[in-house]
Amino acid sequence: MQRFKRETTLSIEIRRKDLEKIIRHSNETYPAESCGILLGRRDGEVKKIQMVCPTRNMLNSKDAYEIDPKEQLEVYMMADELSMEVLGYYHSHPDWPAQPSNTDRAKANQPGCSYIIHSNLTGETRSYVWEGRDFKPETLKIADD
């Protein structure tokens, strides 16, 4: 008997004002990478971002980021208090496209999490899901407030 794997469409929804917050943070930290945490809820197979939490890049690097563990814990605790979940993270690529880098692949460690990448170089913003071995593109839906 042949089994068919159900193909799911991966998507994440963000309000325009939250996307603009990510872009603004990316521009403010340039030429270093920006980074932050995405909170929200799942609605079926769609992740809906309800809060963007900018964080400090402890590395202050143009090609890598590391979120301060204390800030990360505070955001995780806030998510719990608000009955939200951490849906993923965002960061910028100051001088290259909005595609996962080898550094992104080496540091990703949470399967199912979304990673939104904004490119200062091209102005493009894309989202990916870490599947444990590599990133898979996901549809980034922009909702008007």
C-alpha positions in Angstrom: 0.0 0.0 0.0 1.5 3.3 -1.0 1.2 6.2 1.4 1.1 9.8 0.3 2.7 12.5 2.3 0.4 15.4 2.7 2.2 18.5 1.5 1.7 21.5 3.8 2.1 25.1 2.8 4.2 26.8 5.3 3.2 30.4 6.0 3.7 33.1 8.5 1.6 36.3 8.8 2.9 39.6 10.0 1.2 43.0 10.3 2.7 45.7 8.1 3.6 47.8 11.2 5.6 44.9 12.7 7.4 44.3 9.4 8.3 48.0 9.3 9.6 47.6 12.9 12.0 44.8 11.7 13.2 46.9 8.8 13.7 50.0 11.0 15.7 47.9 13.5 17.8 46.5 10.6 18.5 50.0 9.3 19.4 51.3 12.8 21.9 48.6 13.5 23.5 48.7 10.0 26.3 47.7 9.3 25.9 45.1 12.1 23.2 42.5 11.9 20.0 43.2 13.8 18.1 40.4 15.6 14.9 39.8 17.5 12.3 37.4 18.6 8.8 36.8 17.1 5.9 36.1 19.4 2.3 35.1 18.4 -0.1 32.3 18.0 -0.8 29.6 15.5 -4.1 29.6 13.6 -4.3 26.2 11.9 -1.1 25.9 9.8 -0.5 29.7 9.7 1.8 31.3 12.3 0.4 34.8 13.2 3.0 37.2 14.6 1.5 39.4 17.2 4.6 41.0 18.7 8.1 41.7 17.4 10.7 42.0 20.2 14.0 43.6 19.0 17.0 42.4 20.9 20.7 43.4 21.0 23.2 41.6 18.9 25.9 40.7 21.4 28.4 40.1 18.6 27.9 43.5 17.0 28.9 41.7 13.8 28.0 42.2 10.1 27.8 38.5 9.4 26.5 36.9 12.6 24.2 37.5 15.5 23.7 36.3 19.1 20.8 37.3 21.3 21.7 38.2 24.9 20.5 35.2 26.9 19.1 37.5 29.6 17.0 39.4 27.0 15.9 36.1 25.5 14.7 34.7 28.8 12.8 38.0 29.5 11.0 37.7 26.1 10.3 34.0 26.7 8.8 34.8 30.1 6.7 37.6 28.6 5.4 35.2 25.9 4.3 32.9 28.7 2.6 35.6 30.6 0.7 36.7 27.4 -0.2 33.2 26.5 1.8 33.5 23.3 4.6 31.3 21.9 7.9 32.0 20.3 7.2 31.5 16.6 10.7 32.3 15.5 13.4 34.9 15.2 14.4 37.7 12.8 17.7 39.1 11.7 19.2 41.2 9.0 21.8 40.6 6.3 23.5 44.0 5.9 25.3 43.4 2.7 23.9 40.3 1.1 20.5 38.8 0.0 17.7 37.6 2.4 18.7 34.0 2.2 20.0 31.8 5.0 23.8 31.8 5.2 26.1 29.0 6.2 26.4 30.7 9.6 22.6 30.7 9.9 22.5 26.9 9.2 25.3 26.2 11.7 23.5 28.0 14.5 19.9 27.1 13.9 18.7 24.7 16.5 15.0 24.9 16.9 13.1 22.8 14.3 9.8 24.3 13.3 10.9 27.9 14.1 10.6 30.6 11.5 13.5 32.8 10.7 12.7 36.1 9.0 15.6 37.6 7.2 15.7 41.2 6.0 18.4 42.3 3.4 19.6 45.9 3.8 21.3 45.4 0.4 18.2 44.5 -1.6 15.4 45.7 0.7 13.8 42.2 0.5 12.4 40.4 3.5 11.9 36.6 3.4 11.0 33.9 5.8 12.2 30.3 6.3 11.5 27.4 8.6 14.3 25.4 10.1 13.6 21.8 9.5 16.5 20.3 11.5 18.9 20.0 8.6 18.2 23.0 6.4 15.9 25.9 5.9 12.7 25.6 3.8 11.2 28.8 2.4 7.8 29.8 3.8 5.3 32.3 2.5 5.5 35.6 4.3 2.0 37.2 4.3 1.7 40.9 5.2 -1.5 41.9 6.8 -2.7 45.5 7.0 -3.3 46.6 10.6 
